[in-house]
């Protein structure tokens, strides 16, 4: 058993829990087999691309596509694509334009492939386009920095671990169900960025790496999005576009949610079992440190109450008041101020903690902006509409079951280039809907294909700004995540194909 060395942290005594470090950025204890070895968080110099470098390579590939993919465009009614209006747009193929001193600009009469200048300009353009989301993400980090400084987060997690005897087999399913419900019912995804740092503290207490922290949150949140039982962000656009009542057909989506989430939880716990985590050791350790954390202080309880009220307001604000990223950013700043007052932090300490929290989210914000740059490059050269047209043409003339699965494949491909759920629905559903009906696929099934395809791809695509933000927050490499999640992704993909076949054959 690891020796205990209590140290005071902001008035709250902590112990080294299973040798797991408490400070963000410290290396958590990895395992000797399974994922534990991968979880040692060694610096991957020469082994794994930095996420920013990886996104720059994706951006370079997008620029290349603007040269070898034909240009074309659909007519649009507002943001919606008008089916049957695709036309090829003549495109310049002068290689000298690649190094032109000015950015290229396409017109409906003449498309211009991206050049070096427009590629570099797309980086700040992506940051500007996603500025509200980026600032929201950064303020989440600032708020957590202040909360962590009060010591209430660590004290609360220690108390939670004592009550459950450090049993990850109880904690993980409970947390994953709650996260998945928020995602599938309310459309929460970016809101869970604030949860990841807290889960990181929890997993470190139990000697698990940051990979387990991001996996617990991401698997639950992504599966919630795959099913989207009443997810307003996905369904409010997709269903009305094919003439369906909002939230209709939820019976099959509930069944998919239950099955997929059960598999996700089992997959996560299997990796916990294969790691260095041992329940008997965790229980013994919790008993040894129980006397150090017999009860939370009044200040800690008040700070945690602020967090609970903030969570409730977050649900109410996004659901009833229609808060967007700007309103959420303001809310996180206000919560930071209230936390500092209730947690009795002086102004300098609180400000330093907030700024440190902001710094921790800088990489996540940059990756979100870079992900938007890919869409800007493809859209600006009129390549995006060509990809949509080509993908949808591929599924014509097949059997209904094949078309349904083909439409899911189309959505998976489009999700790489259009990470926005509502944006992808606006450009794809007006085209996919008529194709599906002509092939004997119901509108409800075409919406299900849209949900399954987009949700699955978002588990693994490097152009998902939010996935990259999750990984950056937990300091987990994309390659490490891909290796971890691919087996589950393949299983869910096969089951999704079966669900679509069932939907077609049952007349869903």
Secondary structure, 3 states (H helix, E strand, C coil): CCCCCCEEECCEEECCECCECCCCCCCCCCCCCCHHHHCCCCCCCCCCCCHHHHHHHHHHHHHHHHHHCCCEECCEECCEECCCCCEECCECCCHHHHHCCCCCCCCCCCECCCCHHHHHHHHHHHHHHCHHHHHHHHHHHHHHHHHHHCCHHHHHHHHHHHHCCCCHHHHHHHHHHHHHHHHHHHCCCHHHHHHHHHHHHHHHHCCCCHHHHHHHHHHHHHHHHHHCCCCHHHHHHHHHHCCCCCCCCHHHHHHHHHHHHHHHHHHHHHHHHHCCCCHHHHHHHHHHHHHHHCCCCHHHHHHHHHHHHHHHHHHHHHHCCCCCHHHHHHHHHHHHHHHHHHCCCCHHHHHHHHHHHHHHCHHHHHHHHHHHHHHHHHHHCCCHHHHHHHHHHCCCCCCHHHHHHHHHHHHHHHHHHCCCHHHHHHHHHHHHHHHHHHCCCCHHHHHHHHHHHHHHHCCCCCCCHHHHHHHHHHCCCHHHHHHHHHHHHHHHHHHHHHHHHHHHHCCC
